[in-house]
Each structure stands twice: as C-alpha cells, then as structure tokens.
Amino acid sequence: MRTQNIFVGMFSLVLGIAIIFLSRNMPMFDENGILGERFWPYCLAWLFIGLGIIQCISTYFQGAGENNQKADLSSFPVRKAYGVTVLMVIYAIALCYAGFIASSLILIPAIMWVMGERRPLFIAVTTALIVLCIYVSFEIVFNSPLPESIFSE
C-alpha cells in the first residue's frame, strides 16, 4: 500500500505541474479584471500539487510496517465508487449536450441514490439548492459561464 500511496502522491504532483504548464498561455484575468480561463485550472493545479506533497510526506513518515493492508477492490463500497465513476463519465459527456443545469439535476440525485439516500423530498431539495448555489456562484458572482445545452444556443 505504501508504494501505491507514493505513486498517487507523485501522480498528483505531476498532474498539477502539467496543468500549470498547459495553461500557461491562457489569461488569468480578462481586460476587465474578471477571472479568465486560467484561473480555475491554476487553482486546481496548486491543489493537486499541495495534496500530492502532503500524500508523499505522510507516506514517508508512516512506518514501513504500519497500514500494510491490501485494498479489497471488489468490496461493496468500492463497487459503489466504480458506479459513481461511471456516472461522472456520463455526466461529463452530458455536459456537452444537455448543459450544466439539466445534467446536474440528473447527476446529483443519482449519486445520492447510489450512496444510499432514499428520502425523495430531501433529494429534491438538496439537488435544487446545490444547483442553485453553483449557478449563482459561477454565473453571477464569478461571472464565469457554465456549460449550456446545445439545444438552447
């Protein structure tokens, strides 16, 4: 497990550096001082770098004999994570065609259902609030457009 943890930390570090490198020609802010195309990838890149460093350091200081367990990749919780991964891939594809709002209104309740939530009113209210908060944050506060449906263009 120690080798895998070091690999994940190094992969996160390399991914962060690659994002910074690949986004170097994008503007951080536009001519009006509004967040540009590079801002969010740049923030995520530093997050990847920081978490990768923390992963490597914590793995290094962890004793060699500690936590030497094998992960059970066929257990029920891991299978649920595989299901969520499939949902996220479908969501990423749906964003291109259905846009943020429609895709998110389907994804969020689906993930909540996979994770065991069964109260319909709670699922509906939570989904609406999450979509509304993200929409207001990006569209109004950050003035950063979210993906739109190809049918509404």
N, C-alpha and C positions, 0 to 999 in steps of 0.2 A: 504494500500500500504506500510505503514511503516513496518509492520510485515514481509511482503514478502521481502522487501529490507534488513532487518536484517537477514532473513533466507538465502538469496542469499550471503550476505557477510560472514556469518558463514560457509555456504557450501563451498565457495571458499577457506576459511581459512583451513577447514578440508581436502579438496581435496589436497591442496598444501602440508600439513603436511603428508598426506598419500602417495603422490608421493615421497617425500623425504625419508620416511620410507621404501617404497617398492623398491626404487632404491639404498639403502644404500650399497649393496654388489657389485654393478657394479663399474668398474673403471672410474674415472673422466677423466684420460688420459691414453693412452696406453704406452708401453715401449719406444716408440719413441717420446713421448711428444705430440702426436696428440690427438685431442679430442676423448674421449672414449664414451662408451654407456651411461654413466650417465650425461654427460654434459648438453644436451638439456632438458631432463626431470627435471634436477635440476634447470636450469634457469626458465623453465615454472612453477615449483613448487613455487619458490620465487615470480614470477609474480602473481600467484594465491593468495599467502599469502598477498602480498602487496596490491593488488586490493581488497581483502576481508576486510582487515583492513580499507582501505580508504572508502569502502562502509559502513561499520559499523559506523565509525566515522562521516561520512557525514550524515548518517541517524539519528544518535544520536543528532547532533547539529541542525538538521532540526526541526522546530517547529512541535508539535504534530498535529496542525490543518492545517499546510501547505501541499499542494500537496496531499490532501486526496481524489484523484480521483480514480475511478475504471478503470482498463485497459479493453478496448474493444477487447477481444481475437478473435472476428470474423470480425474485420475490414480488409479492403483490404491490408494495409501494413503488418499486422500480418499474413495474409494468404500467402503473398509473402515470409515472413520469414519461414513459415512452408514448403513452396515449396523448399526453399534453404536448409533447414534442410534435407529434403528427398534427394536432390541432393548430399549433403555431405555424407549421409549414403551410397548411391550408389557409390560415389567416393571412400570411404574407402574400400568398397568391391572390386571395380575395381582395386585399387592399388595393391592388392594381385595377380591379374591375368594379368592385362594389363601393370602394371608398372606406374611409375610417369609420364613419358612424354606423353604417349597415353591418360592416364586418365585425366591429366591436360589440354591437348589440347581439350578435350571434356567438362570438367567441367567449365573452365573459360568462354568460350563463352556462355554456358548455363546459368550461373549465370548472366552474363552481359545482356542476353536477358530477363531473369526474372525481372531484375532491370530496364528494360526499354530502354536499349541501342539498337538502330536499325541500326546503320551505319556499314555495313559489313566490310569495309576497316579498320575502327577504331577497331572493334572487333578482326579482324585477326592480325593486327599489335600489339595491346596490348597483346593479348594472346601469340604471339610468343616472345615478349620481356619479359613478366613475366616468362614464362617457361625457357627461355634462362638465365635470371638473377638468378633464383633459381638453375638451373642446374650448372652454373658456380660457384655460391657461395658455394654450398654444395660439388659438385664433385671435383672442382679444388682448391678453396680457403680453405675450411674446411677439405678437404679430407674425407668427410663423404658420403658414398654411398646412393643414393636414391633407392627406390624400383624399381626392374627391372621386366619386363614381364616374366612370366613362359615359354613363347614361345621362348625367346631369350637365355635361360640358356642352 
